[in-house]
Amino acid sequence: MLLLLQFLWQLKTPGPFELLYPASSQALSDLQRCLDQRFHRAEGSGKGVLLATLLDWVRNQTEIGDPEGQGGRSSPEVSQNSLSEKERCSDPHLRQVYTDPPLVLTPPFSPWVKEYRAEVPFDVVTVRIRAEPVDRHCQVHLDERRGPRTANYPVGLGNSRISVLVMDESEPEPVVMTIYTLNIFRESRPSLPMFDEYVMCGFVQDCGLVVQPDQPCGLEPLPGTSISGKTQASLGPCSSGDAPGRWVVPCLSCSDNRTCDWREVSWHPDDCYHPLLARPQLQNCMMGRKVLFIGDSTNRGMMYYLMERVNATLDDWDKAHDTVVYHNVNEGRTPISYSYYPQFWLEKARRPTFEQALEQLIERSRPLENSPQTVLVTGGVQWLNTNHLNILHEVLKRENLLNILVVIKSLGMGFHLPVDGIRSLSLRGVQDLYNVNEDILTTAKLYGYEVIDTFRITMGRYKEFLQGKCACHFHEVEKLTFSEEPLHRKMKLFRHSEESRARPSGLPALQDLWSGSNSPYHVKGSINQVYSEVLLSRLCWRSGRNATARSL
């Protein structure tokens, strides 16, 4: 009897051991009951101990158990201390980095090497990355402290930089212990140098993303009566910035895009041309004008392009996400202001509406003249709709600015890749965007606004995005060394002369316009360059100041 009483007393006394079987927590009890039903002969066959071991393993793996920590058997203080000791990150290194598709890292992966480089071909537009720590108590996050451990990343042309953070989260405030960096370089389109024998091929959309199902995709030969046979003399300047057009590139064969010289690709409106402005003409056109930009980073890219074209340099830039004013454009004769919209990083209740953001930009830019000397450029990737145009008209009416020149930058390609952490459009979603874009262009022209159709320009070259999760950026500001020359000083834009068809290099185009510049920064991106030049053409051709401008 005494032995039984001592045994019962020991059961009620807190100790270093924890009751595993039968389970002390409701979650483990449910799991035990389920296993008992599936393996009802466990007790009879002597497998009860194995079942208890299995329950213990499941508890350790899934971290389910008594919400009080130790089933009330040990003090919370002791439990918390042992938990902290157990979860501390003692070896903050990666065991391995896994990628899909597999990347050849340079140098080969080692836990002690923190920076790597890899190259992928043009057609690889996403990479899935997963990192495994040496110490299982360390936590791994991609790009930011709260980033995922495994994620799909878009890979833009050129260099994409991805950070892998090894963190200690045993304390209330997580600590970054080690940072690994992956620099993934994505190659440009495969291209052949131009030979004497070539054909001109055109395309509106890529067969990898058919936005208009009722229209052909991919390269098509241009017949003699099409763009290639037209001269500038037989064409007039485009009457709007949404003139239908296509990309044109010289190839050995239109059936194989690997035989094309993609350095010579250019945008061609079907039945007109956009005048190309020399810098003196552009400076004269912009003299005394105030230009206001409101929109996202794609709108900001056009603004920086304009500033570099007018000044021949870009001395300063930042990824402005608020309202900024620049007074150093065109020797101080062309003030430019910019406001970022929409401010998606704020809580919805705190985000300024489009009306509020526009009113703030107008207020910061005063005094404003109610004439085309004041220019307002608005638009972005995919946030704009016809309701914004109605709001815009009401604000301008209220501010007595209905006579200013308004330019609507339409939608653009982006958000079409399966990327973690942001929305991803289906093919049907992209096709619906095309219809939304058409509605925006129609409504804008009914209000008398100028338009730039960036959706048509970007949809055929949607794979040529630069760094950014949205796969929507077709520009990038780079810092130049003294000896570097911006790429687009050597590029060709729009050609419409017989001479240009006989020799693909065509007009000297921007090479003359950019000569002699020692700009510390440069806006790169040939697609952004095209629709930004259309913007400049619409700003100045409409004003009638540059009737002698060359074709783009």
BARO-814865 format. One record per residue (C-alpha): residue number from 1; x, y, z. Coordinates in steps of 0.25 Angstrom, whole numbers. Example, Ala and Ser with C-alpha at 12.3 -4.5 7.8 and 13.67 -1.06 7.14 Angstrom:
2
+-----+-------+-------+-------+
: pos :     u :     v :     w :
+-----+-------+-------+-------+
:   1 :    49 :   -18 :    31 :
:   2 :    55 :    -4 :    29 :
+-----+-------+-------+-------+
***
This chain:
552
+-----+-------+-------+-------+
: pos :     u :     v :     w :
+-----+-------+-------+-------+
:   1 :     0 :     0 :     0 :
:   2 :    11 :     9 :     4 :
:   3 :    18 :     7 :   -10 :
:   4 :     5 :    10 :   -17 :
:   5 :     3 :    23 :   -10 :
:   6 :    18 :    27 :   -13 :
:   7 :    15 :    24 :   -27 :
:   8 :     3 :    33 :   -28 :
:   9 :    11 :    44 :   -21 :
:  10 :    22 :    43 :   -31 :
:  11 :    12 :    44 :   -43 :
:  12 :     6 :    57 :   -37 :
:  13 :    20 :    63 :   -35 :
:  14 :    26 :    73 :   -46 :
:  15 :    38 :    67 :   -52 :
:  16 :    47 :    68 :   -64 :
:  17 :    39 :    58 :   -71 :
:  18 :    27 :    60 :   -80 :
:  19 :    15 :    50 :   -82 :
:  20 :    16 :    46 :   -97 :
:  21 :     6 :    34 :   -97 :
:  22 :    -5 :    35 :   -95 :
:  23 :    -4 :    49 :  -100 :
:  24 :    -5 :    61 :   -91 :
:  25 :   -10 :    71 :  -102 :
:  26 :   -23 :    71 :  -110 :
:  27 :   -15 :    72 :  -123 :
:  28 :    -7 :    60 :  -120 :
:  29 :   -19 :    52 :  -114 :
:  30 :   -27 :    54 :  -127 :
:  31 :   -15 :    49 :  -135 :
:  32 :   -13 :    37 :  -125 :
:  33 :   -28 :    34 :  -127 :
:  34 :   -26 :    34 :  -142 :
:  35 :   -14 :    25 :  -142 :
:  36 :   -20 :    16 :  -132 :
:  37 :   -32 :    14 :  -142 :
:  38 :   -23 :    12 :  -154 :
:  39 :   -14 :     2 :  -146 :
:  40 :   -24 :    -4 :  -136 :
:  41 :   -15 :   -16 :  -134 :
:  42 :    -3 :    -7 :  -129 :
:  43 :    -5 :   -11 :  -114 :
:  44 :    -7 :   -25 :  -116 :
:  45 :     5 :   -27 :  -125 :
:  46 :    14 :   -19 :  -115 :
:  47 :    15 :    -7 :  -124 :
:  48 :    10 :     3 :  -113 :
:  49 :    24 :     8 :  -111 :
:  50 :    27 :    10 :  -126 :
:  51 :    14 :    18 :  -126 :
:  52 :    18 :    27 :  -115 :
:  53 :    32 :    29 :  -122 :
:  54 :    24 :    33 :  -135 :
:  55 :    16 :    43 :  -127 :
:  56 :    28 :    49 :  -121 :
:  57 :    34 :    50 :  -135 :
:  58 :    22 :    57 :  -141 :
:  59 :    21 :    66 :  -129 :
:  60 :    36 :    71 :  -131 :
:  61 :    34 :    72 :  -146 :
:  62 :    20 :    80 :  -146 :
:  63 :    22 :    87 :  -133 :
:  64 :     9 :    83 :  -128 :
:  65 :     7 :    81 :  -113 :
:  66 :     2 :    87 :  -100 :
:  67 :    -1 :   102 :  -102 :
:  68 :     4 :   104 :   -88 :
:  69 :    18 :    99 :   -92 :
:  70 :    21 :    87 :   -83 :
:  71 :     7 :    82 :   -80 :
:  72 :     8 :    89 :   -67 :
:  73 :    19 :    80 :   -62 :
:  74 :    30 :    90 :   -62 :
:  75 :    31 :   105 :   -60 :
:  76 :    29 :   115 :   -71 :
:  77 :    42 :   121 :   -68 :
:  78 :    50 :   108 :   -70 :
:  79 :    42 :   105 :   -82 :
:  80 :    45 :   118 :   -89 :
:  81 :    60 :   118 :   -86 :
:  82 :    61 :   104 :   -92 :
:  83 :    53 :   108 :  -104 :
:  84 :    62 :   120 :  -106 :
:  85 :    74 :   112 :  -104 :
:  86 :    69 :   102 :  -114 :
:  87 :    65 :   112 :  -125 :
:  88 :    77 :   121 :  -125 :
:  89 :    84 :   121 :  -139 :
:  90 :    99 :   117 :  -136 :
:  91 :   104 :   115 :  -150 :
:  92 :    99 :   126 :  -159 :
:  93 :   103 :   119 :  -172 :
:  94 :    95 :   113 :  -184 :
:  95 :    97 :    98 :  -187 :
:  96 :    93 :   100 :  -201 :
:  97 :    85 :   108 :  -211 :
:  98 :    75 :   101 :  -220 :
:  99 :    70 :   107 :  -233 :
: 100 :    60 :   103 :  -244 :
: 101 :    65 :   103 :  -255 :
: 102 :    79 :    99 :  -249 :
: 103 :    89 :   110 :  -249 :
: 104 :   104 :   109 :  -251 :
: 105 :   109 :   118 :  -240 :
: 106 :   122 :   125 :  -241 :
: 107 :   130 :   122 :  -232 :
: 108 :   124 :   108 :  -229 :
: 109 :   115 :   109 :  -216 :
: 110 :   122 :   109 :  -203 :
: 111 :   116 :   113 :  -189 :
: 112 :   128 :   122 :  -187 :
: 113 :   126 :   130 :  -201 :
: 114 :   116 :   141 :  -200 :
: 115 :   115 :   146 :  -214 :
: 116 :   112 :   138 :  -227 :
: 117 :   109 :   141 :  -242 :
: 118 :   101 :   133 :  -252 :
: 119 :    97 :   134 :  -266 :
: 120 :    84 :   130 :  -273 :
: 121 :    79 :   131 :  -287 :
: 122 :    69 :   141 :  -292 :
: 123 :    57 :   131 :  -292 :
: 124 :    59 :   129 :  -277 :
: 125 :    50 :   139 :  -270 :
: 126 :    48 :   133 :  -257 :
: 127 :    56 :   126 :  -247 :
: 128 :    51 :   118 :  -234 :
: 129 :    61 :   119 :  -222 :
: 130 :    61 :   112 :  -209 :
: 131 :    72 :   112 :  -199 :
: 132 :    75 :   102 :  -188 :
: 133 :    83 :   107 :  -175 :
: 134 :    94 :    99 :  -168 :
: 135 :    87 :   101 :  -155 :
: 136 :    73 :    97 :  -155 :
: 137 :    70 :   108 :  -144 :
: 138 :    74 :   118 :  -154 :
: 139 :    64 :   125 :  -163 :
: 140 :    65 :   128 :  -177 :
: 141 :    58 :   139 :  -185 :
: 142 :    60 :   144 :  -199 :
: 143 :    62 :   159 :  -201 :
: 144 :    56 :   165 :  -188 :
: 145 :    55 :   161 :  -174 :
: 146 :    40 :   156 :  -176 :
: 147 :    43 :   150 :  -189 :
: 148 :    40 :   136 :  -193 :
: 149 :    49 :   124 :  -192 :
: 150 :    46 :   119 :  -206 :
: 151 :    41 :   128 :  -217 :
: 152 :    40 :   130 :  -232 :
: 153 :    48 :   142 :  -237 :
: 154 :    46 :   149 :  -251 :
: 155 :    60 :   151 :  -257 :
: 156 :    61 :   164 :  -265 :
: 157 :    71 :   166 :  -276 :
: 158 :    84 :   169 :  -271 :
: 159 :    87 :   168 :  -257 :
: 160 :    77 :   164 :  -246 :
: 161 :    82 :   164 :  -231 :
: 162 :    76 :   155 :  -221 :
: 163 :    79 :   155 :  -206 :
: 164 :    78 :   142 :  -197 :
: 165 :    78 :   146 :  -183 :
: 166 :    81 :   136 :  -172 :
: 167 :    75 :   141 :  -159 :
: 168 :    74 :   138 :  -144 :
: 169 :    60 :   139 :  -140 :
: 170 :    61 :   134 :  -125 :
: 171 :    60 :   148 :  -120 :
: 172 :    48 :   157 :  -121 :
: 173 :    56 :   166 :  -131 :
: 174 :    61 :   157 :  -142 :
: 175 :    76 :   159 :  -146 :
: 176 :    82 :   157 :  -160 :
: 177 :    94 :   149 :  -158 :
: 178 :    99 :   147 :  -172 :
: 179 :    95 :   152 :  -186 :
: 180 :    98 :   144 :  -198 :
: 181 :    96 :   151 :  -212 :
: 182 :    93 :   144 :  -225 :
: 183 :    95 :   153 :  -238 :
: 184 :    88 :   147 :  -249 :
: 185 :    91 :   152 :  -263 :
: 186 :    81 :   150 :  -274 :
: 187 :    86 :   150 :  -288 :
: 188 :    79 :   159 :  -299 :
: 189 :    72 :   152 :  -311 :
: 190 :    81 :   143 :  -319 :
: 191 :    85 :   152 :  -331 :
: 192 :    93 :   151 :  -344 :
: 193 :   101 :   162 :  -350 :
: 194 :    94 :   168 :  -362 :
: 195 :    99 :   162 :  -376 :
: 196 :    97 :   168 :  -390 :
: 197 :    85 :   159 :  -392 :
: 198 :    74 :   161 :  -383 :
: 199 :    59 :   163 :  -382 :
: 200 :    51 :   172 :  -374 :
: 201 :    41 :   165 :  -364 :
: 202 :    31 :   171 :  -355 :
: 203 :    23 :   167 :  -343 :
: 204 :    12 :   173 :  -334 :
: 205 :    11 :   162 :  -324 :
: 206 :    20 :   150 :  -319 :
: 207 :    14 :   136 :  -321 :
: 208 :    18 :   133 :  -306 :
: 209 :     7 :   143 :  -301 :
: 210 :    -4 :   145 :  -312 :
: 211 :   -11 :   157 :  -307 :
: 212 :   -20 :   159 :  -319 :
: 213 :   -24 :   144 :  -323 :
: 214 :   -30 :   149 :  -336 :
: 215 :   -17 :   155 :  -341 :
: 216 :    -4 :   148 :  -346 :
: 217 :     7 :   146 :  -336 :
: 218 :    22 :   145 :  -339 :
: 219 :    31 :   150 :  -350 :
: 220 :    24 :   153 :  -364 :
: 221 :    31 :   157 :  -377 :
: 222 :    28 :   171 :  -380 :
: 223 :    22 :   172 :  -395 :
: 224 :    28 :   182 :  -404 :
: 225 :    15 :   191 :  -403 :
: 226 :    17 :   192 :  -387 :
: 227 :    25 :   200 :  -378 :
: 228 :    38 :   196 :  -385 :
: 229 :    34 :   202 :  -398 :
: 230 :    29 :   215 :  -393 :
: 231 :    37 :   227 :  -392 :
: 232 :    36 :   239 :  -383 :
: 233 :    32 :   248 :  -395 :
: 234 :    19 :   239 :  -396 :
: 235 :    16 :   239 :  -382 :
: 236 :    12 :   250 :  -372 :
: 237 :    15 :   253 :  -358 :
: 238 :     6 :   244 :  -348 :
: 239 :    -6 :   252 :  -343 :
: 240 :    -6 :   244 :  -330 :
: 241 :     3 :   236 :  -321 :
: 242 :    -6 :   224 :  -323 :
: 243 :    -4 :   222 :  -338 :
: 244 :    -4 :   207 :  -341 :
: 245 :    10 :   201 :  -344 :
: 246 :    19 :   189 :  -342 :
: 247 :    33 :   186 :  -339 :
: 248 :    42 :   184 :  -351 :
: 249 :    56 :   176 :  -351 :
: 250 :    65 :   171 :  -363 :
: 251 :    67 :   156 :  -363 :
: 252 :    72 :   145 :  -372 :
: 253 :    59 :   138 :  -371 :
: 254 :    46 :   143 :  -364 :
: 255 :    43 :   128 :  -360 :
: 256 :    55 :   128 :  -350 :
: 257 :    56 :   140 :  -341 :
: 258 :    71 :   135 :  -337 :
: 259 :    75 :   140 :  -351 :
: 260 :    71 :   155 :  -348 :
: 261 :    80 :   166 :  -345 :
: 262 :    72 :   171 :  -332 :
: 263 :    82 :   183 :  -331 :
: 264 :    74 :   188 :  -343 :
: 265 :    60 :   186 :  -338 :
: 266 :    52 :   199 :  -339 :
: 267 :    37 :   203 :  -337 :
: 268 :    29 :   207 :  -349 :
: 269 :    15 :   214 :  -350 :
: 270 :     8 :   208 :  -361 :
: 271 :     4 :   220 :  -369 :
: 272 :    12 :   232 :  -363 :
: 273 :    24 :   236 :  -356 :
: 274 :    28 :   242 :  -342 :
: 275 :    38 :   254 :  -344 :
: 276 :    51 :   252 :  -337 :
: 277 :    56 :   265 :  -331 :
: 278 :    70 :   270 :  -330 :
: 279 :    74 :   275 :  -316 :
: 280 :    74 :   290 :  -320 :
: 281 :    60 :   288 :  -326 :
: 282 :    55 :   281 :  -313 :
: 283 :    62 :   291 :  -304 :
: 284 :    55 :   302 :  -312 :
: 285 :    41 :   295 :  -311 :
: 286 :    42 :   293 :  -296 :
: 287 :    47 :   307 :  -293 :
: 288 :    38 :   314 :  -283 :
: 289 :    29 :   301 :  -281 :
: 290 :    25 :   294 :  -268 :
: 291 :    24 :   279 :  -269 :
: 292 :    17 :   271 :  -258 :
: 293 :    17 :   256 :  -257 :
: 294 :     8 :   248 :  -248 :
: 295 :     9 :   233 :  -248 :
: 296 :    17 :   221 :  -245 :
: 297 :    32 :   217 :  -248 :
: 298 :    29 :   215 :  -263 :
: 299 :    24 :   229 :  -263 :
: 300 :    37 :   234 :  -256 :
: 301 :    45 :   227 :  -266 :
: 302 :    40 :   235 :  -277 :
: 303 :    42 :   248 :  -269 :
: 304 :    57 :   244 :  -266 :
: 305 :    58 :   241 :  -281 :
: 306 :    53 :   255 :  -285 :
: 307 :    62 :   262 :  -275 :
: 308 :    74 :   255 :  -280 :
: 309 :    70 :   258 :  -295 :
: 310 :    68 :   273 :  -292 :
: 311 :    81 :   275 :  -283 :
: 312 :    90 :   264 :  -290 :
: 313 :    93 :   260 :  -276 :
: 314 :    86 :   253 :  -264 :
: 315 :    94 :   259 :  -252 :
: 316 :    84 :   254 :  -241 :
: 317 :    73 :   244 :  -240 :
: 318 :    66 :   235 :  -229 :
: 319 :    55 :   226 :  -229 :
: 320 :    45 :   237 :  -224 :
: 321 :    33 :   231 :  -217 :
: 322 :    27 :   245 :  -213 :
: 323 :    26 :   259 :  -219 :
: 324 :    39 :   265 :  -225 :
: 325 :    42 :   278 :  -233 :
: 326 :    54 :   279 :  -242 :
: 327 :    59 :   293 :  -246 :
: 328 :    72 :   290 :  -253 :
: 329 :    65 :   285 :  -267 :
: 330 :    69 :   293 :  -279 :
: 331 :    77 :   303 :  -272 :
: 332 :    66 :   306 :  -262 :
: 333 :    56 :   309 :  -273 :
: 334 :    48 :   297 :  -272 :
: 335 :    43 :   293 :  -258 :
: 336 :    39 :   279 :  -256 :
: 337 :    31 :   273 :  -244 :
: 338 :    27 :   258 :  -241 :
: 339 :    18 :   251 :  -232 :
: 340 :    18 :   236 :  -230 :
: 341 :     4 :   230 :  -231 :
: 342 :    -2 :   220 :  -226 :
: 343 :     5 :   219 :  -213 :
: 344 :     3 :   204 :  -212 :
: 345 :    12 :   202 :  -200 :
: 346 :     3 :   210 :  -190 :
: 347 :    -9 :   204 :  -183 :
: 348 :   -22 :   206 :  -192 :
: 349 :   -28 :   216 :  -182 :
: 350 :   -15 :   225 :  -183 :
: 351 :   -13 :   225 :  -198 :
: 352 :   -16 :   238 :  -205 :
: 353 :   -26 :   237 :  -215 :
: 354 :   -23 :   241 :  -230 :
: 355 :   -30 :   254 :  -228 :
: 356 :   -22 :   257 :  -215 :
: 357 :    -9 :   253 :  -221 :
: 358 :   -12 :   262 :  -234 :
: 359 :   -17 :   274 :  -225 :
: 360 :    -4 :   273 :  -217 :
: 361 :     5 :   272 :  -230 :
: 362 :    -2 :   285 :  -236 :
: 363 :    -1 :   292 :  -223 :
: 364 :    14 :   289 :  -222 :
: 365 :    16 :   293 :  -236 :
: 366 :    10 :   307 :  -236 :
: 367 :     9 :   317 :  -242 :
: 368 :     3 :   310 :  -254 :
: 369 :    -1 :   316 :  -267 :
: 370 :   -15 :   312 :  -273 :
: 371 :    -9 :   309 :  -287 :
: 372 :    -1 :   298 :  -294 :
: 373 :    12 :   304 :  -287 :
: 374 :     7 :   295 :  -276 :
: 375 :     8 :   280 :  -279 :
: 376 :     3 :   269 :  -270 :
: 377 :     7 :   255 :  -273 :
: 378 :     0 :   244 :  -265 :
: 379 :    -1 :   229 :  -266 :
: 380 :     6 :   216 :  -262 :
: 381 :     6 :   201 :  -263 :
: 382 :    -8 :   196 :  -261 :
: 383 :   -14 :   205 :  -250 :
: 384 :   -20 :   215 :  -260 :
: 385 :   -35 :   214 :  -264 :
: 386 :   -45 :   223 :  -270 :
: 387 :   -50 :   228 :  -257 :
: 388 :   -37 :   234 :  -254 :
: 389 :   -38 :   242 :  -267 :
: 390 :   -52 :   247 :  -262 :
: 391 :   -46 :   251 :  -249 :
: 392 :   -34 :   258 :  -256 :
: 393 :   -44 :   266 :  -264 :
: 394 :   -52 :   271 :  -252 :
: 395 :   -39 :   275 :  -244 :
: 396 :   -34 :   283 :  -256 :
: 397 :   -47 :   290 :  -258 :
: 398 :   -48 :   293 :  -243 :
: 399 :   -33 :   299 :  -244 :
: 400 :   -36 :   307 :  -257 :
: 401 :   -26 :   298 :  -264 :
: 402 :   -34 :   293 :  -276 :
: 403 :   -25 :   299 :  -286 :
: 404 :   -13 :   292 :  -282 :
: 405 :    -7 :   281 :  -291 :
: 406 :   -10 :   267 :  -284 :
: 407 :    -3 :   255 :  -289 :
: 408 :    -8 :   241 :  -285 :
: 409 :     2 :   230 :  -284 :
: 410 :    -6 :   217 :  -286 :
: 411 :    -4 :   203 :  -280 :
: 412 :     8 :   194 :  -282 :
: 413 :    12 :   180 :  -281 :
: 414 :    15 :   174 :  -267 :
: 415 :    10 :   165 :  -256 :
: 416 :     9 :   154 :  -266 :
: 417 :    19 :   144 :  -259 :
: 418 :    16 :   135 :  -248 :
: 419 :    24 :   142 :  -237 :
: 420 :    22 :   141 :  -222 :
: 421 :    17 :   152 :  -214 :
: 422 :    10 :   160 :  -225 :
: 423 :    -2 :   158 :  -234 :
: 424 :     0 :   150 :  -246 :
: 425 :    -9 :   152 :  -259 :
: 426 :   -14 :   140 :  -267 :
: 427 :   -14 :   141 :  -282 :
: 428 :   -28 :   144 :  -281 :
: 429 :   -25 :   156 :  -272 :
: 430 :   -15 :   161 :  -281 :
: 431 :   -24 :   160 :  -293 :
: 432 :   -35 :   168 :  -284 :
: 433 :   -24 :   179 :  -282 :
: 434 :   -23 :   181 :  -297 :
: 435 :   -38 :   185 :  -297 :
: 436 :   -37 :   194 :  -284 :
: 437 :   -25 :   201 :  -292 :
: 438 :   -34 :   203 :  -304 :
: 439 :   -45 :   210 :  -295 :
: 440 :   -34 :   219 :  -288 :
: 441 :   -29 :   223 :  -302 :
: 442 :   -43 :   226 :  -307 :
: 443 :   -47 :   234 :  -295 :
: 444 :   -35 :   242 :  -294 :
: 445 :   -36 :   247 :  -308 :
: 446 :   -51 :   250 :  -306 :
: 447 :   -46 :   260 :  -295 :
: 448 :   -36 :   266 :  -305 :
: 449 :   -23 :   260 :  -298 :
: 450 :   -11 :   255 :  -305 :
: 451 :    -8 :   240 :  -304 :
: 452 :     4 :   230 :  -304 :
: 453 :     0 :   216 :  -306 :
: 454 :    11 :   209 :  -298 :
: 455 :     3 :   196 :  -298 :
: 456 :     4 :   193 :  -313 :
: 457 :    19 :   197 :  -312 :
: 458 :    22 :   187 :  -300 :
: 459 :    13 :   175 :  -303 :
: 460 :    22 :   170 :  -315 :
: 461 :    35 :   171 :  -307 :
: 462 :    29 :   167 :  -293 :
: 463 :    41 :   158 :  -290 :
: 464 :    50 :   170 :  -291 :
: 465 :    47 :   175 :  -277 :
: 466 :    58 :   180 :  -268 :
: 467 :    60 :   177 :  -253 :
: 468 :    48 :   178 :  -244 :
: 469 :    37 :   168 :  -239 :
: 470 :    26 :   173 :  -247 :
: 471 :    33 :   170 :  -260 :
: 472 :    28 :   184 :  -265 :
: 473 :    41 :   192 :  -265 :
: 474 :    46 :   195 :  -279 :
: 475 :    56 :   206 :  -274 :
: 476 :    67 :   206 :  -264 :
: 477 :    76 :   217 :  -259 :
: 478 :    91 :   213 :  -259 :
: 479 :   103 :   220 :  -253 :
: 480 :   113 :   223 :  -264 :
: 481 :   128 :   223 :  -263 :
: 482 :   136 :   234 :  -271 :
: 483 :   139 :   225 :  -283 :
: 484 :   125 :   219 :  -285 :
: 485 :   116 :   224 :  -296 :
: 486 :   101 :   221 :  -294 :
: 487 :    96 :   210 :  -302 :
: 488 :    84 :   218 :  -308 :
: 489 :    94 :   228 :  -314 :
: 490 :    97 :   217 :  -324 :
: 491 :    83 :   212 :  -326 :
: 492 :    74 :   214 :  -337 :
: 493 :    59 :   217 :  -335 :
: 494 :    50 :   220 :  -346 :
: 495 :    54 :   220 :  -361 :
: 496 :    46 :   223 :  -373 :
: 497 :    55 :   227 :  -384 :
: 498 :    59 :   218 :  -396 :
: 499 :    73 :   220 :  -392 :
: 500 :    70 :   214 :  -379 :
: 501 :    65 :   202 :  -386 :
: 502 :    77 :   200 :  -395 :
: 503 :    86 :   201 :  -382 :
: 504 :    80 :   197 :  -369 :
: 505 :    87 :   207 :  -361 :
: 506 :    78 :   218 :  -367 :
: 507 :    79 :   232 :  -360 :
: 508 :    90 :   235 :  -350 :
: 509 :    78 :   237 :  -341 :
: 510 :    82 :   239 :  -327 :
: 511 :    97 :   237 :  -329 :
: 512 :    98 :   251 :  -333 :
: 513 :    88 :   256 :  -322 :
: 514 :    96 :   250 :  -310 :
: 515 :   110 :   253 :  -315 :
: 516 :   119 :   260 :  -306 :
: 517 :   112 :   257 :  -293 :
: 518 :   119 :   253 :  -280 :
: 519 :   106 :   250 :  -272 :
: 520 :   109 :   243 :  -259 :
: 521 :    96 :   235 :  -261 :
: 522 :    88 :   230 :  -273 :
: 523 :    74 :   225 :  -275 :
: 524 :    76 :   212 :  -283 :
: 525 :    65 :   203 :  -289 :
: 526 :    62 :   203 :  -304 :
: 527 :    47 :   201 :  -302 :
: 528 :    45 :   213 :  -292 :
: 529 :    54 :   221 :  -302 :
: 530 :    43 :   218 :  -313 :
: 531 :    31 :   223 :  -306 :
: 532 :    38 :   234 :  -299 :
: 533 :    43 :   240 :  -312 :
: 534 :    28 :   239 :  -317 :
: 535 :    25 :   247 :  -304 :
: 536 :    35 :   258 :  -309 :
: 537 :    30 :   258 :  -323 :
: 538 :    15 :   260 :  -318 :
: 539 :    20 :   271 :  -308 :
: 540 :    27 :   279 :  -319 :
: 541 :    21 :   275 :  -332 :
: 542 :     7 :   280 :  -327 :
: 543 :    13 :   293 :  -323 :
: 544 :    17 :   296 :  -338 :
: 545 :    31 :   300 :  -333 :
: 546 :    39 :   289 :  -340 :
: 547 :    33 :   287 :  -354 :
: 548 :    47 :   283 :  -360 :
: 549 :    49 :   272 :  -350 :
: 550 :    54 :   259 :  -356 :
: 551 :    47 :   246 :  -355 :
: 552 :    49 :   236 :  -344 :
+-----+-------+-------+-------+
***
